[in-house]
Amino acid sequence: MSDRYGADVLSGDWRKPQRGRAVETPAALGEVVEEVTTDWCGEIVAIDRDLHTLTLEDRRGRRRTFPLGPGFLVDGKPVILTPPVRQAAPAAPARTASGSVAVTGAKARVARASRIFVEGRHDAELVEKVWGDDLRIEGVVVEYLGGVDDLADHLVDFKPGPGRRVGVLVDHLVSGSKESRIAQGIRRSPAGQHVLIVGHPFVDVWQAVKPDRLGLREWPTIPRSVEWKKGVCQHLGWPHRDQADIARAWQQIKARVQSYDDLEPALLGRVEELIDFVTAP
């Protein structure tokens, strides 16, 4: 028997619009849409996030602005146009403390035969803190001498030569100083062509840290009759009775150094020069 009344008109989703339900869609420049209340059809040529509007240009070049939101058709289907999704800016490459591009996951290279010598423990610790990542990738070992007076003897033991270069960082390498005389003698020696000695003008590597990192306008001038590091500690109001006090003072200074930007250019250039020398083919 046929159903004289037909299907139940209330069965199913009878509230569903004929063209389907509107879905949220990010507006995109160049997309063609139709505004349903005005039948205006055109290409999206501008989107204003602040005003929450878009501008459509029809085929005759006429333009009209509408609020973002419901009331649009794309390919005949209802949409709720929303502001475009912001594209996240590409992440800047990570940098090491020295400013070099960080190499993620890189393993330390087997140590080269070439070396960098510095005068003291504090010099070595500062170089490690700023250039450590770079030196491990390059396979460069930094050794401290305990002073520059015995540099010639260290070089005799090390035996510099081709593929076995030595870069030396010297404190207070200024004209007429003891350090400059030692450097000149080594440059004239048979090993001199395989050794690069560079230096900074500071009395001690502490001075290579920019003074404002310690709240100073400039590093204090210490009389020659006073041991320089103890004089600095006294000026800063820090304990300076023995070597343990000096060591603690250095830890406070080193803690203020996070990157190359905390160091004076006179040191930065010299360390980079040494790294280039000992890693050259």
ChimeraX attribute file (.defattr): number of C-alpha atoms within 10 A of each C-alpha:
attribute: neighborCount
match mode: 1-to-1
recipient: residues
	/A:1	3
	/A:2	5
	/A:3	6
	/A:4	6
	/A:5	6
	/A:6	7
	/A:7	8
	/A:8	7
	/A:9	8
	/A:10	8
	/A:11	7
	/A:12	8
	/A:13	8
	/A:14	9
	/A:15	8
	/A:16	9
	/A:17	10
	/A:18	8
	/A:19	10
	/A:20	11
	/A:21	12
	/A:22	16
	/A:23	12
	/A:24	12
	/A:25	17
	/A:26	15
	/A:27	22
	/A:28	18
	/A:29	15
	/A:30	13
	/A:31	12
	/A:32	18
	/A:33	25
	/A:34	23
	/A:35	17
	/A:36	13
	/A:37	8
	/A:38	8
	/A:39	11
	/A:40	15
	/A:41	19
	/A:42	22
	/A:43	19
	/A:44	22
	/A:45	18
	/A:46	16
	/A:47	22
	/A:48	13
	/A:49	12
	/A:50	7
	/A:51	9
	/A:52	13
	/A:53	17
	/A:54	23
	/A:55	18
	/A:56	26
	/A:57	20
	/A:58	17
	/A:59	10
	/A:60	7
	/A:61	10
	/A:62	9
	/A:63	15
	/A:64	15
	/A:65	14
	/A:66	14
	/A:67	15
	/A:68	21
	/A:69	18
	/A:70	17
	/A:71	17
	/A:72	23
	/A:73	20
	/A:74	16
	/A:75	10
	/A:76	11
	/A:77	15
	/A:78	23
	/A:79	23
	/A:80	18
	/A:81	24
	/A:82	20
	/A:83	18
	/A:84	14
	/A:85	10
	/A:86	6
	/A:87	6
	/A:88	6
	/A:89	6
	/A:90	6
	/A:91	6
	/A:92	7
	/A:93	10
	/A:94	12
	/A:95	13
	/A:96	17
	/A:97	21
	/A:98	20
	/A:99	14
	/A:100	13
	/A:101	13
	/A:102	16
	/A:103	14
	/A:104	7
	/A:105	6
	/A:106	10
	/A:107	10
	/A:108	14
	/A:109	12
	/A:110	12
	/A:111	14
	/A:112	15
	/A:113	18
	/A:114	25
	/A:115	25
	/A:116	23
	/A:117	23
	/A:118	26
	/A:119	21
	/A:120	19
	/A:121	14
	/A:122	18
	/A:123	21
	/A:124	20
	/A:125	17
	/A:126	18
	/A:127	19
	/A:128	17
	/A:129	17
	/A:130	22
	/A:131	22
	/A:132	20
	/A:133	20
	/A:134	21
	/A:135	19
	/A:136	17
	/A:137	16
	/A:138	17
	/A:139	20
	/A:140	22
	/A:141	17
	/A:142	19
	/A:143	16
	/A:144	18
	/A:145	16
	/A:146	12
	/A:147	14
	/A:148	21
	/A:149	13
	/A:150	11
	/A:151	18
	/A:152	16
	/A:153	10
	/A:154	13
	/A:155	16
	/A:156	10
	/A:157	8
	/A:158	15
	/A:159	13
	/A:160	20
	/A:161	16
	/A:162	11
	/A:163	14
	/A:164	16
	/A:165	24
	/A:166	26
	/A:167	24
	/A:168	24
	/A:169	25
	/A:170	26
	/A:171	23
	/A:172	17
	/A:173	21
	/A:174	16
	/A:175	10
	/A:176	8
	/A:177	10
	/A:178	13
	/A:179	18
	/A:180	18
	/A:181	13
	/A:182	17
	/A:183	22
	/A:184	12
	/A:185	11
	/A:186	18
	/A:187	15
	/A:188	10
	/A:189	11
	/A:190	11
	/A:191	18
	/A:192	19
	/A:193	15
	/A:194	19
	/A:195	26
	/A:196	19
	/A:197	23
	/A:198	19
	/A:199	21
	/A:200	23
	/A:201	16
	/A:202	16
	/A:203	14
	/A:204	17
	/A:205	20
	/A:206	19
	/A:207	18
	/A:208	22
	/A:209	22
	/A:210	20
	/A:211	18
	/A:212	12
	/A:213	14
	/A:214	14
	/A:215	10
	/A:216	11
	/A:217	10
	/A:218	11
	/A:219	18
	/A:220	14
	/A:221	10
	/A:222	15
	/A:223	9
	/A:224	8
	/A:225	7
	/A:226	10
	/A:227	10
	/A:228	16
	/A:229	18
	/A:230	20
	/A:231	19
	/A:232	20
	/A:233	17
	/A:234	14
	/A:235	13
	/A:236	15
	/A:237	9
	/A:238	15
	/A:239	14
	/A:240	18
	/A:241	11
	/A:242	9
	/A:243	11
	/A:244	11
	/A:245	15
	/A:246	18
	/A:247	13
	/A:248	14
	/A:249	20
	/A:250	15
	/A:251	13
	/A:252	12
	/A:253	16
	/A:254	17
	/A:255	11
	/A:256	14
	/A:257	18
	/A:258	13
	/A:259	15
	/A:260	19
	/A:261	15
	/A:262	18
	/A:263	21
	/A:264	15
	/A:265	15
	/A:266	13
	/A:267	23
	/A:268	18
	/A:269	13
	/A:270	19
	/A:271	21
	/A:272	12
	/A:273	16
	/A:274	22
	/A:275	20
	/A:276	12
	/A:277	19
	/A:278	24
	/A:279	18
	/A:280	10
	/A:281	7
